[in-house]
């Protein structure tokens, strides 16, 4: 009996020591190493870090922002201070480099351009994606190409990236054009029914278009066949974005809250739907040697890199990553671009004139896409002002040195894309204004420090679908510009929201007319 009691005491003591180390000692150790290098930040509280202070600052700023933007206010593009006001306050206090905490997770905010360049040039697999993304964002991303690290990520990139090389993307243009036709016909019908002028909510239509493109180009099926997957991914994205500030609070994701139960249910349903699609594919006899992305993922799952008992997870996670990133970010980028063109009729006219000249009233082909210079400039400027991803995140998977700073293992690096994209010291005094002309001579001549332009990420982890997204954006914009003119609906409320991507909180309604 005494031996048993002693064993229980030892077990409890060991558990206490482990919890104490994980919840307090390790975070303090990381903070201490940064403080000794002159890097400071707001004082965290136990378990919650700086979350309560972030919530307090956010609630005050949100009320002020609502009154500015939804009551006839000017559409301002410098919205980073509205979405993330705590970063502005801390940057004023601690400078471009400071540490903060969400829960027990320690982060280093990096807006110093030189250090950003150093991070983007880093090729070591020891600087990877934050490990919390596989845990906290697991239902949405799992261990797919967006979140994995090391040899598994290298294997995923090796099999997936070639499917988005430019030669492959050129062969997908016809699919993109076929997908835009139903959208254009729908808008034409609605405009005609409303007497030549239609007030149309466009963001959901663009999301459906982009979903159809990724379904047909990469998975060999239409959007309608995979519609339930997209609907659930969208619901999952919204469910997970509601607790984005609470990332890092120990044990929170295990509690059977209503939001967590909803998340778990959606995760199970998405997995089941994807595996059903995979089963159908495996039962097909492919009549052609041409492989789409799904086939490549299925073959990649049989690699020695993948353990036999994780094959289904490898397939499901990578399909979820492509389904989400391949349609959500492109649809959001197209939405913001239309909003900016609606606000800037002179650029809308210039872009339309180019489309009509290049395409001659037809929908575009590969050669036409290549000739679109003004449309490209418009897209690049839109991605500068409204990049789908608000941050670039990395984690030191071992102790390392970056730009003369000793970065301890476990530290997350948080690079504010929104802030860097609108820094007047880098982009000039019109940094907060829509001016596609700055990209007239390419990205490298658009600003003083072109490495801070990162709408598709940076370095070795740059988005594999960059070429695909740019071509798809040119197809959808040229299709719309060639047939319609548009302006903002009077009821539009400019309120960018962070829901894992930056999107219009209340959608985008446009007043649309036939050209």
Phi, psi and omega per residue, in radians:
X1 nan -0.767 3.127
X2 -1.109 -0.673 3.122
X3 -1.118 -0.754 3.140
X4 -1.086 -0.777 -3.138
X5 -1.092 -0.708 3.111
X6 -1.105 -0.691 3.123
X7 -1.107 -0.694 3.122
X8 -1.121 -0.741 3.132
X9 -1.079 -0.750 3.118
X10 -1.076 -0.753 3.132
X11 -1.091 -0.767 3.132
X12 -1.144 -0.704 3.118
X13 -1.116 -0.726 3.121
X14 -1.094 -0.709 3.121
X15 -1.139 -0.719 3.128
X16 -1.086 -0.791 -3.135
X17 -1.075 -0.736 -3.124
X18 -1.125 -0.808 -3.128
X19 -1.125 -0.746 3.116
X20 -1.053 -0.741 -3.129
X21 -1.140 -0.801 -3.057
X22 -1.249 -0.689 -3.024
X23 -1.528 -0.389 -3.069
X24 -2.325 -0.918 -3.011
X25 -1.136 -0.803 -3.117
X26 -1.138 -0.823 3.064
X27 -1.020 -0.713 3.133
X28 -1.167 -0.587 3.105
X29 -1.117 -0.751 3.114
X30 -1.128 -0.781 3.139
X31 -1.084 -0.707 3.139
X32 -1.090 -0.713 -3.138
X33 -1.137 -0.596 3.113
X34 -1.312 -0.701 -3.140
X35 -1.085 -0.633 3.120
X36 -1.162 -0.279 3.092
X37 -1.742 0.170 3.098
X38 1.481 0.223 3.127
X39 -1.725 2.130 -3.084
X40 -2.130 -3.062 -3.135
X41 3.094 3.124 -3.127
X42 -1.127 2.554 -3.108
X43 -1.265 2.196 -3.114
X44 -1.490 2.790 3.014
X45 -1.786 2.875 -3.117
X46 -1.152 2.363 3.104
X47 1.269 -0.734 -3.056
X48 -1.736 -0.181 -3.129
X49 1.058 -2.214 -3.118
X50 -1.806 0.273 -3.044
X51 -1.069 -0.787 -3.104
X52 -1.078 -0.706 3.118
X53 -1.162 -0.688 3.112
X54 -1.090 -0.753 3.140
X55 -1.134 -0.697 -3.133
X56 -1.129 -0.833 -3.140
X57 -1.107 -0.691 -3.104
X58 -1.146 -0.715 -3.090
X59 -1.138 -0.664 3.118
X60 -1.155 -0.823 -3.095
X61 -1.184 -0.585 -3.083
X62 -1.127 -0.727 3.119
X63 -1.107 -0.709 3.140
X64 -1.177 -0.716 -3.107
X65 -1.154 -0.667 -3.117
X66 -1.081 -0.736 -3.136
X67 -1.206 -0.482 -3.115
X68 -1.362 -0.620 -2.937
X69 -1.781 -0.416 -3.009
X70 -1.889 0.128 3.112
X71 -2.145 0.913 3.111
X72 1.345 0.269 -3.124
X73 -1.287 2.845 3.117
X74 -1.191 2.459 3.093
X75 -1.343 1.835 -3.128
X76 -1.751 2.412 -3.081
X77 -1.674 -0.170 3.110
X78 -1.541 1.233 -2.997
X79 -1.687 -0.030 -3.130
X80 -1.038 -0.622 -3.127
X81 -1.231 -0.351 3.082
X82 -1.459 -0.731 -3.134
X83 -1.276 -0.675 -3.036
X84 -2.326 1.080 -3.056
X85 -1.119 -0.476 -3.134
X86 -1.127 -0.582 3.107
X87 -1.163 -0.678 3.097
X88 -1.065 -0.792 -3.123
X89 -1.118 -0.793 -3.110
X90 -1.197 -0.611 3.130
X91 -1.146 -0.656 3.091
X92 -1.125 -0.569 -3.092
X93 -1.486 -0.763 -2.970
X94 -1.916 -0.124 -3.141
X95 1.664 -3.029 -3.043
X96 -1.272 -0.123 -3.109
X97 -2.303 1.986 3.113
X98 -2.638 2.815 3.134
X99 -1.886 2.659 3.048
X100 -2.699 3.047 -3.058
X101 -2.347 2.474 2.879
X102 -2.090 1.977 -2.984
X103 1.124 -2.287 3.106
X104 -1.691 0.095 -3.101
X105 -1.495 2.200 -3.093
X106 -1.725 2.242 -3.089
X107 -2.191 2.581 3.055
X108 -1.998 1.977 3.113
X109 -1.372 2.165 -3.039
X110 -2.153 1.803 3.007
X111 -2.052 0.195 3.049
X112 -1.367 2.070 -3.003
X113 -1.063 -0.634 -3.127
X114 -1.170 -0.737 3.126
X115 -1.216 -0.610 3.067
X116 -1.040 -0.745 3.122
X117 -1.102 -0.748 3.124
X118 -1.047 -0.739 3.135
X119 -1.151 -0.741 -3.096
X120 -1.202 -0.443 3.126
X121 -1.493 -0.177 -3.083
X122 -1.215 2.121 -3.117
X123 -1.824 -0.135 -3.103
X124 -1.133 2.424 3.084
X125 -1.232 -0.124 3.120
X126 -1.378 -0.174 2.990
X127 -1.921 1.736 -3.004
X128 -2.145 -2.864 3.088
X129 -1.358 2.553 -3.124
X130 -0.993 2.313 -3.088
X131 -1.160 -0.380 3.136
X132 -1.108 -0.424 -3.092
X133 -1.123 -0.581 3.094
X134 -1.265 -0.455 -3.087
X135 -1.649 -1.086 -3.083
X136 -1.204 -0.623 3.130
X137 -1.813 0.267 -3.054
X138 -0.912 -0.815 -3.133
X139 -1.018 -0.510 -3.102
X140 -1.597 -0.679 -3.032
X141 -2.014 -0.462 -3.105
X142 1.007 -2.356 3.119
X143 -2.049 0.726 3.120
X144 -1.395 -2.974 -3.034
X145 -1.109 -0.432 -3.126
X146 -1.302 -0.387 -3.004
X147 -2.187 -0.279 -3.037
X148 -1.315 2.925 -3.133
X149 -2.397 2.991 3.021
X150 1.121 -2.535 -3.036
X151 -1.166 -0.548 3.108
X152 -1.130 -0.778 3.099
X153 -1.101 -0.758 -3.135
X154 -1.037 -0.698 3.105
X155 -1.150 -0.760 3.137
X156 -1.092 -0.784 -3.136
X157 -1.133 -0.646 -3.125
X158 -1.084 -0.652 -3.089
X159 -1.561 -0.481 -3.051
X160 -1.598 -0.730 -3.050
X161 -0.956 -0.763 -3.120
X162 -1.033 -0.432 3.125
X163 -1.223 -0.224 -3.140
X164 -2.055 0.242 3.021
X165 -1.110 2.713 -3.014
X166 -1.021 -0.650 3.130
X167 -1.067 -0.658 3.105
X168 -1.233 -0.748 -3.092
X169 -1.094 -0.653 3.112
X170 -0.990 -0.620 3.139
X171 -1.304 -0.150 -3.137
X172 -1.706 -0.074 -3.076
X173 -1.053 -0.732 -3.141
X174 -1.055 -0.658 3.102
X175 -1.131 -0.741 3.120
X176 -1.087 -0.736 3.136
X177 -1.123 -0.751 3.114
X178 -1.087 -0.585 -3.116
X179 -1.292 -0.486 -3.106
X180 -1.407 -0.385 -3.076
X181 -1.029 -0.830 3.114
X182 -1.044 -0.648 3.121
X183 -1.109 -0.813 -3.122
X184 -1.107 -0.748 3.132
X185 -1.136 -0.672 3.116
X186 -1.092 -0.787 3.131
X187 -1.159 -0.692 3.105
X188 -1.049 -0.779 -3.130
X189 -1.100 -0.756 -3.108
X190 -1.198 -0.673 3.100
X191 -1.116 -0.774 3.141
X192 -1.105 -0.717 -3.130
X193 -1.150 -0.490 -3.100
X194 -1.695 0.349 3.028
X195 1.419 0.437 3.074
X196 1.718 -0.136 3.113
X197 -2.399 2.116 -3.112
X198 -2.071 2.423 3.021
X199 -1.743 1.806 -2.954
X200 -2.116 2.325 2.984
X201 -1.424 2.015 -2.942
X202 -1.700 -0.374 -3.009
X203 -1.129 -0.686 3.133
X204 -1.226 -0.626 3.087
X205 -1.127 -0.706 3.115
X206 -1.169 -0.609 3.099
X207 -1.154 -0.713 3.109
X208 -1.153 -0.733 3.092
X209 -1.022 -0.875 -3.090
X210 -1.133 -0.620 3.092
X211 -1.141 -0.673 3.113
X212 -1.137 -0.701 3.141
X213 -1.078 -0.890 -3.086
X214 -1.166 -0.597 3.122
X215 -1.121 -0.839 -3.053
X216 -1.320 -0.683 -3.073
X217 -1.314 -0.611 -2.995
X218 -1.942 -0.389 -3.037
X219 -2.163 0.062 3.019
X220 1.161 0.432 3.113
X221 -2.554 2.796 -3.125
X222 -1.373 2.915 3.083
X223 -1.043 -0.645 -3.085
X224 -1.115 -0.565 3.112
X225 -1.248 -0.609 -3.131
X226 -1.832 0.297 -3.048
X227 -0.996 -0.722 -3.106
X228 -1.116 -0.570 3.096
X229 -1.128 -0.825 -3.116
X230 -1.133 -0.716 3.139
X231 -1.088 -0.715 3.139
X232 -1.276 -0.629 3.071
X233 -1.105 -0.689 3.111
X234 -1.126 -0.774 3.112
X235 -1.112 -0.669 3.130
X236 -1.170 -0.724 3.086
X237 -1.014 -0.796 -3.119
X238 -1.176 -0.660 3.126
X239 -1.139 -0.708 -3.082
X240 -1.336 -0.500 -3.111
X241 -1.265 -0.351 -3.132
X242 -1.183 -0.365 -3.117
X243 -2.072 0.493 -3.065
X244 -1.102 -0.562 3.129
X245 -1.277 -0.334 -3.058
X246 -1.585 0.103 3.098
X247 -1.014 2.273 3.087
X248 1.795 -0.175 3.079
X249 -1.300 2.106 -3.016
X250 -1.013 2.280 3.000
X251 1.345 -0.067 -3.038
X252 -1.094 -0.646 -3.071
X253 -1.266 -0.176 3.139
X254 -1.625 -0.244 -3.080
X255 -1.259 2.424 -3.096
X256 -1.395 0.909 3.076
X257 -1.228 2.901 3.137
X258 -1.052 -0.745 -3.141
X259 -1.141 -0.732 3.135
X260 -1.160 -0.721 3.123
X261 -1.094 -0.691 3.092
X262 -1.114 -0.722 3.114
X263 -1.083 -0.812 -3.136
X264 -1.094 -0.702 3.139
X265 -1.117 -0.810 3.138
X266 -1.083 -0.693 3.118
X267 -1.051 -0.793 3.127
X268 -1.103 -0.733 -3.095
X269 -1.182 -0.718 3.122
X270 -1.121 -0.759 3.112
X271 -1.023 -0.790 -3.125
X272 -1.100 -0.737 -3.126
X273 -1.166 -0.696 3.128
X274 -1.190 -0.745 3.128
X275 -1.138 -0.531 3.051
X276 -1.143 -0.746 3.091
X277 -1.095 -0.708 3.125
X278 -1.131 -0.727 3.123
X279 -1.065 -0.752 3.113
X280 -1.088 -0.710 3.138
X281 -1.132 -0.743 -3.123
X282 -1.145 -0.456 3.133
X283 -1.462 -0.212 3.129
X284 -1.368 2.621 2.979
X285 -1.822 1.923 -3.056
X286 -1.244 2.160 -3.095
X287 -1.498 -0.099 -3.120
X288 -2.285 2.707 3.128
X289 -1.443 -0.155 3.138
X290 -1.199 2.260 -3.100
X291 -1.842 2.409 2.961
X292 -1.691 -3.124 -3.049
X293 -1.118 -0.706 -3.133
X294 -1.032 -0.783 3.131
X295 -1.079 -0.684 3.124
X296 -1.126 -0.716 3.113
X297 -1.135 -0.725 3.126
X298 -1.061 -0.752 3.127
X299 -1.224 -0.628 3.130
X300 -1.169 -0.428 3.130
X301 -1.222 -0.302 -3.130
X302 -1.597 0.134 -3.134
X303 -1.233 2.759 3.059
X304 -1.116 -0.353 3.136
X305 -1.198 -0.392 -3.033
X306 -1.843 2.177 3.110
X307 -1.178 2.439 -3.082
X308 -0.937 -0.621 -3.100
X309 -1.408 -0.023 3.113
X310 -2.008 0.213 -3.098
X311 -1.041 -0.853 -3.132
X312 -1.088 -0.681 -3.131
X313 -1.147 -0.701 3.101
X314 -1.031 -0.791 -3.124
X315 -1.162 -0.876 -3.086
X316 -1.084 -0.807 -3.084
X317 -1.109 -0.736 -3.131
X318 -1.253 -0.601 3.048
X319 -1.121 -0.759 3.098
X320 -1.045 -0.750 -3.137
X321 -1.052 -0.791 -3.103
X322 -1.260 -0.742 3.094
X323 -0.987 -0.819 -3.070
X324 -1.264 -1.030 -3.057
X325 -1.155 -0.574 -3.057
X326 -1.287 -0.357 3.140
X327 -2.106 -0.630 -3.052
X328 -1.168 -0.869 -3.069
X329 -1.175 -0.662 3.142
X330 -1.192 -0.724 3.121
X331 -1.098 -0.714 3.127
X332 -1.145 -0.743 3.126
X333 -1.097 -0.720 3.107
X334 -1.120 -0.685 3.133
X335 -1.077 -0.853 -3.137
X336 -1.134 -0.617 3.136
X337 -1.133 -0.725 3.082
X338 -1.130 -0.664 3.103
X339 -1.068 -0.770 -3.124
X340 -1.186 -0.665 3.095
X341 -1.203 -0.591 3.072
X342 -1.140 -0.619 3.121
X343 -1.344 -0.390 -3.044
X344 -2.171 1.345 -3.032
X345 -1.049 -0.466 3.122
X346 -1.162 -0.655 3.093
X347 -1.334 -0.563 3.049
X348 -1.073 -0.735 3.130
X349 -1.131 -0.756 3.122
X350 -1.092 -0.781 -3.126
X351 -1.148 -0.708 3.133
X352 -1.127 -0.739 3.134
X353 -1.033 -0.707 3.113
X354 -1.150 -0.757 -3.136
X355 -1.071 -0.790 -3.121
X356 -1.158 -0.638 3.127
X357 -1.219 -0.787 -3.074
X358 -1.296 -0.730 -3.028
X359 -1.645 -0.278 3.118
X360 1.042 0.603 3.127
X361 1.465 0.024 3.124
X362 -1.798 2.907 2.997
X363 -1.309 2.643 -2.951
X364 -1.297 2.709 2.934
X365 -2.060 -3.031 -3.042
X366 -1.059 -0.793 -3.104
X367 -1.132 -0.669 3.117
X368 -1.135 -0.738 3.126
X369 -0.970 -0.759 -3.094
X370 -1.102 -0.473 -3.058
X371 -1.541 -0.075 -3.059
X372 -1.449 1.648 -3.121
X373 -1.491 -0.818 -3.113
X374 -1.150 -0.754 3.116
X375 -1.052 -0.699 3.100
X376 -1.080 -0.781 3.118
X377 -1.062 -0.723 3.131
X378 -1.087 -0.774 3.131
X379 -1.107 -0.787 -3.119
X380 -1.082 -0.700 3.122
X381 -1.223 -0.642 3.078
X382 -1.099 -0.736 3.128
X383 -1.205 -0.408 3.053
X384 -1.259 -0.850 -3.097
X385 -1.307 -0.613 -3.068
X386 -2.322 1.144 3.075
X387 -1.159 2.377 -3.128
X388 -0.997 -0.656 3.113
X389 -1.686 2.249 -3.100
X390 -1.414 -0.426 -3.062
X391 -2.412 2.693 2.909
X392 -1.891 2.181 -3.042
X393 -2.103 2.487 3.092
X394 -2.462 2.842 3.044
X395 -2.388 2.410 3.045
X396 -1.360 1.951 -3.118
X397 -1.472 -0.079 2.962
X398 -2.693 2.949 3.044
X399 -1.082 2.327 -3.132
X400 -2.662 3.003 3.119
X401 -2.092 2.289 3.131
X402 -2.335 2.064 3.104
X403 1.001 0.630 3.135
X404 1.425 0.050 3.127
X405 -1.844 2.279 3.074
X406 -1.424 1.956 -3.065
X407 -1.750 1.993 -3.110
X408 -1.288 2.622 3.092
X409 -0.978 2.370 3.114
X410 1.683 -0.227 3.135
X411 -1.307 2.324 3.084
X412 -1.653 2.344 3.107
X413 -1.780 2.246 -3.006
X414 -2.127 1.868 -3.100
X415 -1.809 2.077 -3.070
X416 -1.431 1.682 -3.108
X417 -1.048 -0.783 -3.115
X418 -0.971 -0.799 -3.089
X419 -1.182 -0.777 -3.141
X420 -1.155 -0.613 -3.134
X421 -1.208 -0.288 -3.106
X422 -2.207 0.493 3.117
X423 -1.412 1.995 -3.111
X424 -1.036 -0.499 3.118
X425 -1.169 -0.399 -3.113
X426 -1.746 -0.713 -3.016
X427 -1.812 -0.141 -3.136
X428 1.737 3.050 -3.060
X429 -1.134 -0.309 3.114
X430 -1.712 0.481 -3.053
X431 -1.042 -0.497 -3.114
X432 -1.624 0.104 -3.090
X433 -1.907 2.717 3.108
X434 -1.444 1.912 -3.120
X435 -2.517 1.441 -3.137
X436 -1.025 -0.337 -3.107
X437 -1.029 -0.428 -3.120
X438 -1.117 -0.369 3.130
X439 -1.725 0.266 -3.091
X440 -1.050 -0.514 -3.126
X441 -2.003 0.507 3.056
X442 1.604 2.950 -3.090
X443 -1.109 -0.673 -3.036
X444 -1.245 -0.237 3.087
X445 -1.928 0.163 -3.046
X446 -1.422 -0.394 -3.105
X447 -2.752 3.103 -3.096
X448 -1.211 -0.598 -3.057
X449 -2.252 1.435 -3.020
X450 -1.086 -0.308 -3.124
X451 -1.221 -0.257 3.115
X452 -1.450 -0.125 3.072
X453 -1.471 1.889 -2.985
X454 -2.501 0.955 3.120
X455 -1.130 -0.377 3.126
X456 -1.948 0.383 -3.106
X457 1.559 -2.887 -3.078
X458 -2.681 2.719 3.043
X459 1.205 -2.616 -3.082
X460 -1.122 -0.404 -3.101
X461 -1.693 0.311 3.065
X462 -0.986 2.473 -3.083
X463 -0.930 2.216 -3.134
X464 -1.197 -0.371 -3.091
X465 -1.656 0.324 -3.074
X466 -1.011 -0.856 -3.141
X467 -1.076 -0.751 3.139
X468 -1.036 -0.817 -3.095
X469 -1.126 -0.771 -3.111
X470 -1.114 -0.745 3.128
X471 -1.153 -0.738 3.138
X472 -1.093 -0.709 3.110
X473 -1.102 -0.688 3.111
X474 -1.164 -0.664 3.120
X475 -1.117 -0.864 -3.070
X476 -1.197 -0.691 3.139
X477 -1.196 -0.735 3.132
X478 -1.157 -0.637 3.098
X479 -1.103 -0.777 -3.116
X480 -1.257 -0.795 -3.113
X481 -1.116 -0.575 -3.124
X482 -1.235 -0.312 -3.059
X483 -2.083 -0.367 -3.023
X484 -2.365 2.656 2.841
X485 -1.956 2.696 -3.013
X486 -2.697 2.683 3.060
X487 -2.450 2.929 -3.131
X488 -1.208 2.435 3.025
X489 -1.167 2.497 3.120
X490 -0.989 -0.455 -3.115
X491 -1.515 0.048 -3.106
X492 -1.145 2.280 3.093
X493 -1.990 1.958 -3.072
X494 -1.370 1.806 -3.084
X495 -2.574 1.391 3.097
X496 -0.998 2.370 -3.114
X497 -2.190 2.531 3.113
X498 -1.693 1.835 3.102
X499 -2.173 1.002 -2.987
X500 1.283 -0.621 2.860
X501 -2.045 2.863 3.103
X502 -1.599 2.022 -3.058
X503 -2.394 2.843 3.088
X504 -1.177 2.122 -3.061
X505 -1.028 -0.655 -3.067
X506 -1.906 0.325 -3.114
X507 1.333 -3.079 -3.135
X508 -2.297 1.982 3.031
X509 -1.796 2.301 3.118
X510 -2.092 2.579 2.955
X511 -1.554 1.997 -2.969
X512 -2.019 2.382 3.056
X513 -2.252 2.669 3.011
X514 -1.213 2.541 3.033
X515 -1.305 nan nan
